[in-house]
Amino acid sequence: MTIHVRYFASIREALGPGEKVDMPAGATLSLLRDLLIERSDAHAQALARGRALRCALNQALADESSVVPDGAEVAFFPPVTGG
């Protein structure tokens, strides 16, 4: 299944506006984050496990145990953003 990932604030500055990711059915946001961390050093730094991040699944805040449906939009952003 294909997921549309969007990045905001400092994560967007490091990784760009977003990307598409292929994932297995039934995957969680936690697995998605792990897969993204493995993509590059920039991903590993921006999405590091020790870094506080918020996730949104289809424009609603979600925790990392949430299952991601096919075609979903997932957003990663720092806890506080301005703009």
Sequence and secondary structure as in RCSB ss.txt:
>XXXX:A:sequence
MTIHVRYFASIREALGPGEKVDMPAGATLSLLRDLLIERSDAHAQALARGRALRCALNQALADESSVVPDGAEVA
FFPPVTGG
>XXXX:A:secstr
 EEEEEE THHHHHH SEEEEE  TT BHHHHHHHHHTT HHHHHHT TTS  EEEETTEEE TT B  TT EEE
EE SS   
